[in-house]
């Protein structure tokens, strides 16, 4: 039997930390879009979301 625990944490970042986090997540999203474009559209692969996340 597998137990799963969820933890909620509220963060209070400084303005500099919030800006850095925003830049990081924007870049991550941009790179994911590039990979997605290459994987699905350029190569016409029909992978499931589970396979893609692996």
Number of C-alpha atoms within 10 A of each C-alpha: 3 3 4 5 4 5 4 5 6 5 6 8 10 9 9 9 11 12 12 12 13 12 12 12 12 12 12 12 12 12 12 12 12 11 12 13 13 13 15 13 11 9 9 10 10 11 11 8 8 7 8 11 7 5
